[in-house]
Amino acid sequence: MILSIRDKESLDVFEKAITTAVKQSGKVADYDVVVEYESDEGGLPPHGIHLWLGKENEKSTFMYMTDDSIYLTSPQMTKELRRLILSE
């Protein structure tokens, strides 16, 4: 999606959001994941997920690459995902 904003009021909102944002320490741990199912799973096609891996005791966020809905995991699931992803 491409959005073009030209009116002054809207531009002022974006300018304020950008100039008042506070930089956070640390790096964003984001991953692109492809889920492939075995053939006995009903022939589901592979699909991509964009994952923002949370820190310890935080939720993680993911979204399917073909959708704009956002999903949150539990902190326990983040712990499991961190164990899988960061141990490699």
PyMOL Python script that loads the backbone (N, CA, C, O; Angstrom):
from pymol import cmd

cmd.read_pdbstr("""\
ATOM      1  N   MET A   1       0.842  -1.174   0.000  1.00  0.00           N
ATOM      2  CA  MET A   1       0.000   0.000   0.000  1.00  0.00           C
ATOM      3  C   MET A   1       0.887   1.236   0.000  1.00  0.00           C
ATOM      4  O   MET A   1       1.837   1.335   0.776  1.00  0.00           O
ATOM      5  N   ILE A   2       0.568   2.157  -0.865  1.00  0.00           N
ATOM      6  CA  ILE A   2       1.277   3.429  -0.920  1.00  0.00           C
ATOM      7  C   ILE A   2       0.274   4.510  -0.547  1.00  0.00           C
ATOM      8  O   ILE A   2      -0.838   4.549  -1.072  1.00  0.00           O
ATOM      9  N   LEU A   3       0.676   5.378   0.356  1.00  0.00           N
ATOM     10  CA  LEU A   3      -0.192   6.441   0.834  1.00  0.00           C
ATOM     11  C   LEU A   3       0.502   7.769   0.594  1.00  0.00           C
ATOM     12  O   LEU A   3       1.659   7.950   0.973  1.00  0.00           O
ATOM     13  N   SER A   4      -0.197   8.688  -0.030  1.00  0.00           N
ATOM     14  CA  SER A   4       0.356  10.015  -0.283  1.00  0.00           C
ATOM     15  C   SER A   4      -0.470  11.035   0.488  1.00  0.00           C
ATOM     16  O   SER A   4      -1.674  11.172   0.268  1.00  0.00           O
ATOM     17  N   ILE A   5       0.186  11.744   1.387  1.00  0.00           N
ATOM     18  CA  ILE A   5      -0.490  12.749   2.215  1.00  0.00           C
ATOM     19  C   ILE A   5       0.070  14.116   1.849  1.00  0.00           C
ATOM     20  O   ILE A   5       1.284  14.310   1.785  1.00  0.00           O
ATOM     21  N   ARG A   6      -0.840  15.065   1.610  1.00  0.00           N
ATOM     22  CA  ARG A   6      -0.390  16.386   1.170  1.00  0.00           C
ATOM     23  C   ARG A   6      -0.941  17.533   2.012  1.00  0.00           C
ATOM     24  O   ARG A   6      -0.399  18.637   1.967  1.00  0.00           O
ATOM     25  N   ASP A   7      -2.006  17.294   2.778  1.00  0.00           N
ATOM     26  CA  ASP A   7      -2.590  18.412   3.529  1.00  0.00           C
ATOM     27  C   ASP A   7      -1.733  18.734   4.755  1.00  0.00           C
ATOM     28  O   ASP A   7      -1.162  17.842   5.382  1.00  0.00           O
ATOM     29  N   LYS A   8      -1.657  20.020   5.080  1.00  0.00           N
ATOM     30  CA  LYS A   8      -0.767  20.500   6.130  1.00  0.00           C
ATOM     31  C   LYS A   8      -1.059  19.864   7.482  1.00  0.00           C
ATOM     32  O   LYS A   8      -0.125  19.493   8.193  1.00  0.00           O
ATOM     33  N   GLU A   9      -2.313  19.730   7.852  1.00  0.00           N
ATOM     34  CA  GLU A   9      -2.661  19.164   9.155  1.00  0.00           C
ATOM     35  C   GLU A   9      -2.125  17.733   9.300  1.00  0.00           C
ATOM     36  O   GLU A   9      -1.565  17.380  10.338  1.00  0.00           O
ATOM     37  N   SER A  10      -2.299  16.919   8.266  1.00  0.00           N
ATOM     38  CA  SER A  10      -1.800  15.536   8.310  1.00  0.00           C
ATOM     39  C   SER A  10      -0.286  15.492   8.303  1.00  0.00           C
ATOM     40  O   SER A  10       0.323  14.689   9.011  1.00  0.00           O
ATOM     41  N   LEU A  11       0.327  16.360   7.499  1.00  0.00           N
ATOM     42  CA  LEU A  11       1.787  16.414   7.465  1.00  0.00           C
ATOM     43  C   LEU A  11       2.347  16.831   8.824  1.00  0.00           C
ATOM     44  O   LEU A  11       3.385  16.326   9.253  1.00  0.00           O
ATOM     45  N   ASP A  12       1.663  17.748   9.496  1.00  0.00           N
ATOM     46  CA  ASP A  12       2.102  18.170  10.828  1.00  0.00           C
ATOM     47  C   ASP A  12       2.063  17.012  11.824  1.00  0.00           C
ATOM     48  O   ASP A  12       2.947  16.887  12.671  1.00  0.00           O
ATOM     49  N   VAL A  13       1.041  16.169  11.720  1.00  0.00           N
ATOM     50  CA  VAL A  13       0.948  15.004  12.606  1.00  0.00           C
ATOM     51  C   VAL A  13       2.149  14.089  12.391  1.00  0.00           C
ATOM     52  O   VAL A  13       2.789  13.670  13.355  1.00  0.00           O
ATOM     53  N   PHE A  14       2.461  13.777  11.129  1.00  0.00           N
ATOM     54  CA  PHE A  14       3.606  12.912  10.856  1.00  0.00           C
ATOM     55  C   PHE A  14       4.915  13.552  11.290  1.00  0.00           C
ATOM     56  O   PHE A  14       5.785  12.877  11.842  1.00  0.00           O
ATOM     57  N   GLU A  15       5.061  14.846  11.045  1.00  0.00           N
ATOM     58  CA  GLU A  15       6.286  15.537  11.459  1.00  0.00           C
ATOM     59  C   GLU A  15       6.461  15.454  12.975  1.00  0.00           C
ATOM     60  O   GLU A  15       7.558  15.175  13.458  1.00  0.00           O
ATOM     61  N   LYS A  16       5.392  15.694  13.722  1.00  0.00           N
ATOM     62  CA  LYS A  16       5.482  15.638  15.181  1.00  0.00           C
ATOM     63  C   LYS A  16       5.798  14.222  15.654  1.00  0.00           C
ATOM     64  O   LYS A  16       6.606  14.037  16.564  1.00  0.00           O
ATOM     65  N   ALA A  17       5.165  13.221  15.040  1.00  0.00           N
ATOM     66  CA  ALA A  17       5.431  11.828  15.415  1.00  0.00           C
ATOM     67  C   ALA A  17       6.902  11.478  15.202  1.00  0.00           C
ATOM     68  O   ALA A  17       7.513  10.809  16.035  1.00  0.00           O
ATOM     69  N   ILE A  18       7.458  11.927  14.102  1.00  0.00           N
ATOM     70  CA  ILE A  18       8.855  11.615  13.781  1.00  0.00           C
ATOM     71  C   ILE A  18       9.817  12.386  14.681  1.00  0.00           C
ATOM     72  O   ILE A  18      10.790  11.818  15.177  1.00  0.00           O
ATOM     73  N   THR A  19       9.555  13.663  14.894  1.00  0.00           N
ATOM     74  CA  THR A  19      10.510  14.483  15.655  1.00  0.00           C
ATOM     75  C   THR A  19      10.414  14.279  17.164  1.00  0.00           C
ATOM     76  O   THR A  19      11.338  14.657  17.884  1.00  0.00           O
ATOM     77  N   THR A  20       9.323  13.693  17.666  1.00  0.00           N
ATOM     78  CA  THR A  20       9.200  13.468  19.103  1.00  0.00           C
ATOM     79  C   THR A  20       9.427  12.007  19.500  1.00  0.00           C
ATOM     80  O   THR A  20       9.404  11.675  20.685  1.00  0.00           O
ATOM     81  N   ALA A  21       9.644  11.141  18.515  1.00  0.00           N
ATOM     82  CA  ALA A  21       9.881   9.724  18.810  1.00  0.00           C
ATOM     83  C   ALA A  21      11.188   9.593  19.590  1.00  0.00           C
ATOM     84  O   ALA A  21      12.138  10.340  19.359  1.00  0.00           O
ATOM     85  N   VAL A  22      11.222   8.644  20.506  1.00  0.00           N
ATOM     86  CA  VAL A  22      12.389   8.422  21.348  1.00  0.00           C
ATOM     87  C   VAL A  22      13.053   7.123  20.923  1.00  0.00           C
ATOM     88  O   VAL A  22      12.422   6.066  20.894  1.00  0.00           O
ATOM     89  N   LYS A  23      14.331   7.217  20.596  1.00  0.00           N
ATOM     90  CA  LYS A  23      15.077   6.037  20.175  1.00  0.00           C
ATOM     91  C   LYS A  23      15.232   5.079  21.348  1.00  0.00           C
ATOM     92  O   LYS A  23      15.534   5.489  22.468  1.00  0.00           O
ATOM     93  N   GLN A  24      15.022   3.816  21.075  1.00  0.00           N
ATOM     94  CA  GLN A  24      15.147   2.782  22.097  1.00  0.00           C
ATOM     95  C   GLN A  24      16.479   2.059  21.936  1.00  0.00           C
ATOM     96  O   GLN A  24      17.010   1.957  20.830  1.00  0.00           O
ATOM     97  N   SER A  25      17.006   1.565  23.031  1.00  0.00           N
ATOM     98  CA  SER A  25      18.254   0.802  22.948  1.00  0.00           C
ATOM     99  C   SER A  25      17.939  -0.605  22.471  1.00  0.00           C
ATOM    100  O   SER A  25      16.803  -1.069  22.564  1.00  0.00           O
ATOM    101  N   GLY A  26      18.935  -1.259  21.973  1.00  0.00           N
ATOM    102  CA  GLY A  26      18.768  -2.625  21.506  1.00  0.00           C
ATOM    103  C   GLY A  26      18.424  -2.667  20.030  1.00  0.00           C
ATOM    104  O   GLY A  26      18.228  -1.640  19.380  1.00  0.00           O
ATOM    105  N   LYS A  27      18.360  -3.871  19.530  1.00  0.00           N
ATOM    106  CA  LYS A  27      18.060  -4.091  18.122  1.00  0.00           C
ATOM    107  C   LYS A  27      16.720  -4.799  18.007  1.00  0.00           C
ATOM    108  O   LYS A  27      16.297  -5.517  18.913  1.00  0.00           O
ATOM    109  N   VAL A  28      16.072  -4.584  16.890  1.00  0.00           N
ATOM    110  CA  VAL A  28      14.829  -5.293  16.603  1.00  0.00           C
ATOM    111  C   VAL A  28      15.210  -6.673  16.079  1.00  0.00           C
ATOM    112  O   VAL A  28      15.990  -6.806  15.136  1.00  0.00           O
ATOM    113  N   ALA A  29      14.652  -7.674  16.699  1.00  0.00           N
ATOM    114  CA  ALA A  29      14.899  -9.040  16.236  1.00  0.00           C
ATOM    115  C   ALA A  29      13.718  -9.440  15.367  1.00  0.00           C
ATOM    116  O   ALA A  29      12.686  -9.889  15.866  1.00  0.00           O
ATOM    117  N   ASP A  30      13.883  -9.272  14.070  1.00  0.00           N
ATOM    118  CA  ASP A  30      12.785  -9.639  13.191  1.00  0.00           C
ATOM    119  C   ASP A  30      13.244 -10.699  12.206  1.00  0.00           C
ATOM    120  O   ASP A  30      14.388 -10.716  11.753  1.00  0.00           O
ATOM    121  N   TYR A  31      12.316 -11.573  11.896  1.00  0.00           N
ATOM    122  CA  TYR A  31      12.611 -12.731  11.064  1.00  0.00           C
ATOM    123  C   TYR A  31      11.484 -12.949  10.077  1.00  0.00           C
ATOM    124  O   TYR A  31      10.320 -12.682  10.378  1.00  0.00           O
ATOM    125  N   ASP A  32      11.833 -13.432   8.903  1.00  0.00           N
ATOM    126  CA  ASP A  32      10.855 -13.911   7.938  1.00  0.00           C
ATOM    127  C   ASP A  32      10.877 -15.426   8.014  1.00  0.00           C
ATOM    128  O   ASP A  32      11.930 -16.051   7.896  1.00  0.00           O
ATOM    129  N   VAL A  33       9.707 -16.007   8.211  1.00  0.00           N
ATOM    130  CA  VAL A  33       9.575 -17.443   8.425  1.00  0.00           C
ATOM    131  C   VAL A  33       8.668 -18.012   7.348  1.00  0.00           C
ATOM    132  O   VAL A  33       7.638 -17.417   7.032  1.00  0.00           O
ATOM    133  N   VAL A  34       9.032 -19.149   6.782  1.00  0.00           N
ATOM    134  CA  VAL A  34       8.167 -19.857   5.842  1.00  0.00           C
ATOM    135  C   VAL A  34       7.713 -21.136   6.512  1.00  0.00           C
ATOM    136  O   VAL A  34       8.532 -21.938   6.962  1.00  0.00           O
ATOM    137  N   VAL A  35       6.401 -21.324   6.577  1.00  0.00           N
ATOM    138  CA  VAL A  35       5.821 -22.522   7.175  1.00  0.00           C
ATOM    139  C   VAL A  35       5.421 -23.460   6.041  1.00  0.00           C
ATOM    140  O   VAL A  35       4.633 -23.095   5.168  1.00  0.00           O
ATOM    141  N   GLU A  36       5.973 -24.670   6.065  1.00  0.00           N
ATOM    142  CA  GLU A  36       5.632 -25.682   5.074  1.00  0.00           C
ATOM    143  C   GLU A  36       5.025 -26.874   5.794  1.00  0.00           C
ATOM    144  O   GLU A  36       5.563 -27.341   6.798  1.00  0.00           O
ATOM    145  N   TYR A  37       3.908 -27.363   5.280  1.00  0.00           N
ATOM    146  CA  TYR A  37       3.207 -28.477   5.893  1.00  0.00           C
ATOM    147  C   TYR A  37       3.560 -29.775   5.171  1.00  0.00           C
ATOM    148  O   TYR A  37       3.834 -29.778   3.971  1.00  0.00           O
ATOM    149  N   GLU A  38       3.550 -30.879   5.922  1.00  0.00           N
ATOM    150  CA  GLU A  38       3.725 -32.183   5.299  1.00  0.00           C
ATOM    151  C   GLU A  38       2.500 -32.482   4.465  1.00  0.00           C
ATOM    152  O   GLU A  38       1.427 -31.934   4.717  1.00  0.00           O
ATOM    153  N   SER A  39       2.645 -33.343   3.479  1.00  0.00           N
ATOM    154  CA  SER A  39       1.547 -33.610   2.562  1.00  0.00           C
ATOM    155  C   SER A  39       0.318 -34.188   3.257  1.00  0.00           C
ATOM    156  O   SER A  39      -0.792 -34.026   2.751  1.00  0.00           O
ATOM    157  N   ASP A  40       0.478 -34.857   4.399  1.00  0.00           N
ATOM    158  CA  ASP A  40      -0.677 -35.427   5.088  1.00  0.00           C
ATOM    159  C   ASP A  40      -1.445 -34.396   5.910  1.00  0.00           C
ATOM    160  O   ASP A  40      -2.396 -34.753   6.605  1.00  0.00           O
ATOM    161  N   GLU A  41      -1.052 -33.130   5.845  1.00  0.00           N
ATOM    162  CA  GLU A  41      -1.741 -32.063   6.569  1.00  0.00           C
ATOM    163  C   GLU A  41      -2.875 -31.471   5.733  1.00  0.00           C
ATOM    164  O   GLU A  41      -3.346 -30.372   6.025  1.00  0.00           O
ATOM    165  N   GLY A  42      -3.313 -32.178   4.707  1.00  0.00           N
ATOM    166  CA  GLY A  42      -4.425 -31.686   3.901  1.00  0.00           C
ATOM    167  C   GLY A  42      -3.997 -30.858   2.713  1.00  0.00           C
ATOM    168  O   GLY A  42      -4.828 -30.176   2.114  1.00  0.00           O
ATOM    169  N   GLY A  43      -2.733 -30.895   2.354  1.00  0.00           N
ATOM    170  CA  GLY A  43      -2.262 -30.168   1.187  1.00  0.00           C
ATOM    171  C   GLY A  43      -2.246 -28.661   1.350  1.00  0.00           C
ATOM    172  O   GLY A  43      -2.411 -27.934   0.371  1.00  0.00           O
ATOM    173  N   LEU A  44      -2.050 -28.179   2.562  1.00  0.00           N
ATOM    174  CA  LEU A  44      -1.999 -26.739   2.773  1.00  0.00           C
ATOM    175  C   LEU A  44      -0.747 -26.162   2.116  1.00  0.00           C
ATOM    176  O   LEU A  44       0.330 -26.749   2.212  1.00  0.00           O
ATOM    177  N   PRO A  45      -0.882 -25.019   1.451  1.00  0.00           N
ATOM    178  CA  PRO A  45       0.291 -24.420   0.797  1.00  0.00           C
ATOM    179  C   PRO A  45       1.216 -23.768   1.816  1.00  0.00           C
ATOM    180  O   PRO A  45       0.771 -23.403   2.904  1.00  0.00           O
ATOM    181  N   PRO A  46       2.490 -23.616   1.485  1.00  0.00           N
ATOM    182  CA  PRO A  46       3.404 -22.888   2.373  1.00  0.00           C
ATOM    183  C   PRO A  46       2.932 -21.442   2.504  1.00  0.00           C
ATOM    184  O   PRO A  46       2.312 -20.897   1.590  1.00  0.00           O
ATOM    185  N   HIS A  47       3.228 -20.832   3.639  1.00  0.00           N
ATOM    186  CA  HIS A  47       2.920 -19.419   3.787  1.00  0.00           C
ATOM    187  C   HIS A  47       4.002 -18.734   4.609  1.00  0.00           C
ATOM    188  O   HIS A  47       4.675 -19.356   5.431  1.00  0.00           O
ATOM    189  N   GLY A  48       4.149 -17.449   4.366  1.00  0.00           N
ATOM    190  CA  GLY A  48       5.189 -16.679   5.028  1.00  0.00           C
ATOM    191  C   GLY A  48       4.651 -15.902   6.219  1.00  0.00           C
ATOM    192  O   GLY A  48       3.513 -15.431   6.223  1.00  0.00           O
ATOM    193  N   ILE A  49       5.495 -15.786   7.216  1.00  0.00           N
ATOM    194  CA  ILE A  49       5.166 -15.040   8.427  1.00  0.00           C
ATOM    195  C   ILE A  49       6.320 -14.091   8.714  1.00  0.00           C
ATOM    196  O   ILE A  49       7.488 -14.468   8.622  1.00  0.00           O
ATOM    197  N   HIS A  50       5.984 -12.871   9.059  1.00  0.00           N
ATOM    198  CA  HIS A  50       7.003 -11.923   9.526  1.00  0.00           C
ATOM    199  C   HIS A  50       6.904 -11.901  11.046  1.00  0.00           C
ATOM    200  O   HIS A  50       5.841 -11.614  11.598  1.00  0.00           O
ATOM    201  N   LEU A  51       8.009 -12.205  11.723  1.00  0.00           N
ATOM    202  CA  LEU A  51       8.039 -12.350  13.179  1.00  0.00           C
ATOM    203  C   LEU A  51       8.944 -11.300  13.794  1.00  0.00           C
ATOM    204  O   LEU A  51      10.101 -11.147  13.403  1.00  0.00           O
ATOM    205  N   TRP A  52       8.395 -10.573  14.772  1.00  0.00           N
ATOM    206  CA  TRP A  52       9.185  -9.665  15.595  1.00  0.00           C
ATOM    207  C   TRP A  52       9.344 -10.364  16.934  1.00  0.00           C
ATOM    208  O   TRP A  52       8.405 -10.427  17.728  1.00  0.00           O
ATOM    209  N   LEU A  53      10.527 -10.885  17.179  1.00  0.00           N
ATOM    210  CA  LEU A  53      10.790 -11.692  18.360  1.00  0.00           C
ATOM    211  C   LEU A  53      10.956 -10.806  19.583  1.00  0.00           C
ATOM    212  O   LEU A  53      11.828  -9.938  19.615  1.00  0.00           O
ATOM    213  N   GLY A  54      10.114 -11.027  20.597  1.00  0.00           N
ATOM    214  CA  GLY A  54      10.175 -10.245  21.828  1.00  0.00           C
ATOM    215  C   GLY A  54      11.387 -10.609  22.669  1.00  0.00           C
ATOM    216  O   GLY A  54      12.043 -11.626  22.443  1.00  0.00           O
ATOM    217  N   LYS A  55      11.666  -9.764  23.634  1.00  0.00           N
ATOM    218  CA  LYS A  55      12.722 -10.042  24.597  1.00  0.00           C
ATOM    219  C   LYS A  55      12.179 -11.012  25.638  1.00  0.00           C
ATOM    220  O   LYS A  55      10.989 -11.327  25.637  1.00  0.00           O
ATOM    221  N   GLU A  56      13.051 -11.485  26.527  1.00  0.00           N
ATOM    222  CA  GLU A  56      12.616 -12.386  27.596  1.00  0.00           C
ATOM    223  C   GLU A  56      11.433 -11.776  28.344  1.00  0.00           C
ATOM    224  O   GLU A  56      11.430 -10.581  28.642  1.00  0.00           O
ATOM    225  N   ASN A  57      10.443 -12.587  28.641  1.00  0.00           N
ATOM    226  CA  ASN A  57       9.238 -12.180  29.376  1.00  0.00           C
ATOM    227  C   ASN A  57       8.385 -11.147  28.650  1.00  0.00           C
ATOM    228  O   ASN A  57       7.575 -10.462  29.275  1.00  0.00           O
ATOM    229  N   GLU A  58       8.557 -11.032  27.346  1.00  0.00           N
ATOM    230  CA  GLU A  58       7.724 -10.152  26.534  1.00  0.00           C
ATOM    231  C   GLU A  58       6.951 -10.979  25.518  1.00  0.00           C
ATOM    232  O   GLU A  58       7.290 -12.132  25.251  1.00  0.00           O
ATOM    233  N   LYS A  59       5.930 -10.390  24.966  1.00  0.00           N
ATOM    234  CA  LYS A  59       5.193 -11.024  23.876  1.00  0.00           C
ATOM    235  C   LYS A  59       5.956 -10.818  22.584  1.00  0.00           C
ATOM    236  O   LYS A  59       6.723  -9.864  22.457  1.00  0.00           O
ATOM    237  N   SER A  60       5.754 -11.701  21.631  1.00  0.00           N
ATOM    238  CA  SER A  60       6.276 -11.523  20.284  1.00  0.00           C
ATOM    239  C   SER A  60       5.110 -11.155  19.379  1.00  0.00           C
ATOM    240  O   SER A  60       3.951 -11.400  19.714  1.00  0.00           O
ATOM    241  N   THR A  61       5.420 -10.575  18.251  1.00  0.00           N
ATOM    242  CA  THR A  61       4.404 -10.155  17.301  1.00  0.00           C
ATOM    243  C   THR A  61       4.672 -10.831  15.972  1.00  0.00           C
ATOM    244  O   THR A  61       5.818 -10.926  15.534  1.00  0.00           O
ATOM    245  N   PHE A  62       3.604 -11.304  15.328  1.00  0.00           N
ATOM    246  CA  PHE A  62       3.788 -11.814  13.981  1.00  0.00           C
ATOM    247  C   PHE A  62       2.594 -11.465  13.118  1.00  0.00           C
ATOM    248  O   PHE A  62       1.503 -11.170  13.608  1.00  0.00           O
ATOM    249  N   MET A  63       2.835 -11.508  11.815  1.00  0.00           N
ATOM    250  CA  MET A  63       1.763 -11.302  10.850  1.00  0.00           C
ATOM    251  C   MET A  63       2.051 -12.173   9.634  1.00  0.00           C
ATOM    252  O   MET A  63       3.200 -12.390   9.251  1.00  0.00           O
ATOM    253  N   TYR A  64       0.976 -12.660   9.048  1.00  0.00           N
ATOM    254  CA  TYR A  64       1.120 -13.396   7.794  1.00  0.00           C
ATOM    255  C   TYR A  64       1.454 -12.385   6.709  1.00  0.00           C
ATOM    256  O   TYR A  64       0.896 -11.288   6.682  1.00  0.00           O
ATOM    257  N   MET A  65       2.365 -12.754   5.814  1.00  0.00           N
ATOM    258  CA  MET A  65       2.814 -11.814   4.786  1.00  0.00           C
ATOM    259  C   MET A  65       1.720 -11.484   3.781  1.00  0.00           C
ATOM    260  O   MET A  65       1.833 -10.501   3.049  1.00  0.00           O
ATOM    261  N   THR A  66       0.676 -12.280   3.734  1.00  0.00           N
ATOM    262  CA  THR A  66      -0.420 -12.013   2.805  1.00  0.00           C
ATOM    263  C   THR A  66      -1.588 -11.304   3.476  1.00  0.00           C
ATOM    264  O   THR A  66      -2.649 -11.154   2.869  1.00  0.00           O
ATOM    265  N   ASP A  67      -1.410 -10.870   4.710  1.00  0.00           N
ATOM    266  CA  ASP A  67      -2.487 -10.268   5.484  1.00  0.00           C
ATOM    267  C   ASP A  67      -1.892  -9.128   6.298  1.00  0.00           C
ATOM    268  O   ASP A  67      -0.682  -9.091   6.522  1.00  0.00           O
ATOM    269  N   ASP A  68      -2.719  -8.214   6.734  1.00  0.00           N
ATOM    270  CA  ASP A  68      -2.195  -7.120   7.560  1.00  0.00           C
ATOM    271  C   ASP A  68      -2.649  -7.211   9.009  1.00  0.00           C
ATOM    272  O   ASP A  68      -2.505  -6.252   9.767  1.00  0.00           O
ATOM    273  N   SER A  69      -3.196  -8.359   9.398  1.00  0.00           N
ATOM    274  CA  SER A  69      -3.573  -8.569  10.792  1.00  0.00           C
ATOM    275  C   SER A  69      -2.326  -8.864  11.612  1.00  0.00           C
ATOM    276  O   SER A  69      -1.390  -9.501  11.127  1.00  0.00           O
ATOM    277  N   ILE A  70      -2.320  -8.399  12.852  1.00  0.00           N
ATOM    278  CA  ILE A  70      -1.178  -8.597  13.742  1.00  0.00           C
ATOM    279  C   ILE A  70      -1.597  -9.524  14.870  1.00  0.00           C
ATOM    280  O   ILE A  70      -2.689  -9.389  15.422  1.00  0.00           O
ATOM    281  N   TYR A  71      -0.730 -10.462  15.209  1.00  0.00           N
ATOM    282  CA  TYR A  71      -0.988 -11.443  16.256  1.00  0.00           C
ATOM    283  C   TYR A  71       0.093 -11.336  17.322  1.00  0.00           C
ATOM    284  O   TYR A  71       1.261 -11.101  17.010  1.00  0.00           O
ATOM    285  N   LEU A  72      -0.297 -11.507  18.571  1.00  0.00           N
ATOM    286  CA  LEU A  72       0.647 -11.487  19.686  1.00  0.00           C
ATOM    287  C   LEU A  72       0.732 -12.873  20.309  1.00  0.00           C
ATOM    288  O   LEU A  72      -0.279 -13.555  20.470  1.00  0.00           O
ATOM    289  N   THR A  73       1.945 -13.280  20.658  1.00  0.00           N
ATOM    290  CA  THR A  73       2.137 -14.529  21.381  1.00  0.00           C
ATOM    291  C   THR A  73       2.150 -14.239  22.880  1.00  0.00           C
ATOM    292  O   THR A  73       2.168 -13.080  23.296  1.00  0.00           O
ATOM    293  N   SER A  74       2.141 -15.264  23.660  1.00  0.00           N
ATOM    294  CA  SER A  74       2.330 -15.107  25.102  1.00  0.00           C
ATOM    295  C   SER A  74       3.829 -14.973  25.387  1.00  0.00           C
ATOM    296  O   SER A  74       4.647 -15.352  24.549  1.00  0.00           O
ATOM    297  N   PRO A  75       4.202 -14.442  26.550  1.00  0.00           N
ATOM    298  CA  PRO A  75       5.618 -14.406  26.926  1.00  0.00           C
ATOM    299  C   PRO A  75       6.238 -15.817  26.952  1.00  0.00           C
ATOM    300  O   PRO A  75       7.413 -15.979  26.623  1.00  0.00           O
ATOM    301  N   GLN A  76       5.461 -16.821  27.337  1.00  0.00           N
ATOM    302  CA  GLN A  76       5.978 -18.202  27.347  1.00  0.00           C
ATOM    303  C   GLN A  76       6.319 -18.656  25.926  1.00  0.00           C
ATOM    304  O   GLN A  76       7.338 -19.313  25.714  1.00  0.00           O
ATOM    305  N   MET A  77       5.463 -18.305  24.943  1.00  0.00           N
ATOM    306  CA  MET A  77       5.754 -18.675  23.560  1.00  0.00           C
ATOM    307  C   MET A  77       6.993 -17.947  23.057  1.00  0.00           C
ATOM    308  O   MET A  77       7.776 -18.510  22.293  1.00  0.00           O
ATOM    309  N   THR A  78       7.176 -16.689  23.484  1.00  0.00           N
ATOM    310  CA  THR A  78       8.394 -15.958  23.121  1.00  0.00           C
ATOM    311  C   THR A  78       9.616 -16.700  23.647  1.00  0.00           C
ATOM    312  O   THR A  78      10.624 -16.822  22.950  1.00  0.00           O
ATOM    313  N   LYS A  79       9.525 -17.187  24.864  1.00  0.00           N
ATOM    314  CA  LYS A  79      10.643 -17.940  25.450  1.00  0.00           C
ATOM    315  C   LYS A  79      10.976 -19.150  24.581  1.00  0.00           C
ATOM    316  O   LYS A  79      12.146 -19.419  24.307  1.00  0.00           O
ATOM    317  N   GLU A  80       9.953 -19.873  24.152  1.00  0.00           N
ATOM    318  CA  GLU A  80      10.167 -21.055  23.306  1.00  0.00           C
ATOM    319  C   GLU A  80      10.726 -20.664  21.939  1.00  0.00           C
ATOM    320  O   GLU A  80      11.634 -21.318  21.425  1.00  0.00           O
ATOM    321  N   LEU A  81      10.186 -19.603  21.356  1.00  0.00           N
ATOM    322  CA  LEU A  81      10.686 -19.144  20.055  1.00  0.00           C
ATOM    323  C   LEU A  81      12.137 -18.685  20.161  1.00  0.00           C
ATOM    324  O   LEU A  81      12.949 -18.976  19.283  1.00  0.00           O
ATOM    325  N   ARG A  82      12.461 -17.973  21.227  1.00  0.00           N
ATOM    326  CA  ARG A  82      13.848 -17.530  21.426  1.00  0.00           C
ATOM    327  C   ARG A  82      14.778 -18.727  21.547  1.00  0.00           C
ATOM    328  O   ARG A  82      15.885 -18.719  21.010  1.00  0.00           O
ATOM    329  N   ARG A  83      14.322 -19.761  22.257  1.00  0.00           N
ATOM    330  CA  ARG A  83      15.144 -20.977  22.415  1.00  0.00           C
ATOM    331  C   ARG A  83      15.386 -21.612  21.051  1.00  0.00           C
ATOM    332  O   ARG A  83      16.504 -22.040  20.765  1.00  0.00           O
ATOM    333  N   LEU A  84      14.354 -21.683  20.200  1.00  0.00           N
ATOM    334  CA  LEU A  84      14.509 -22.286  18.876  1.00  0.00           C
ATOM    335  C   LEU A  84      15.359 -21.453  17.942  1.00  0.00           C
ATOM    336  O   LEU A  84      16.256 -21.972  17.278  1.00  0.00           O
ATOM    337  N   ILE A  85      15.079 -20.167  17.890  1.00  0.00           N
ATOM    338  CA  ILE A  85      15.719 -19.301  16.897  1.00  0.00           C
ATOM    339  C   ILE A  85      17.138 -18.905  17.294  1.00  0.00           C
ATOM    340  O   ILE A  85      18.046 -18.926  16.463  1.00  0.00           O
ATOM    341  N   LEU A  86      17.328 -18.549  18.549  1.00  0.00           N
ATOM    342  CA  LEU A  86      18.632 -18.012  18.955  1.00  0.00           C
ATOM    343  C   LEU A  86      19.646 -19.094  19.301  1.00  0.00           C
ATOM    344  O   LEU A  86      20.826 -18.793  19.483  1.00  0.00           O
ATOM    345  N   SER A  87      19.209 -20.356  19.397  1.00  0.00           N
ATOM    346  CA  SER A  87      20.163 -21.415  19.706  1.00  0.00           C
ATOM    347  C   SER A  87      20.863 -21.930  18.452  1.00  0.00           C
ATOM    348  O   SER A  87      21.818 -22.702  18.543  1.00  0.00           O
ATOM    349  N   GLU A  88      20.393 -21.508  17.297  1.00  0.00           N
ATOM    350  CA  GLU A  88      20.986 -21.979  16.037  1.00  0.00           C
ATOM    351  C   GLU A  88      22.289 -21.289  15.756  1.00  0.00           C
ATOM    352  O   GLU A  88      22.926 -21.562  14.739  1.00  0.00           O
TER     353      GLU A  88
END
""", "prot")
cmd.dss("prot")
cmd.show_as("cartoon", "prot")
cmd.util.cbc("prot")
cmd.orient("prot")
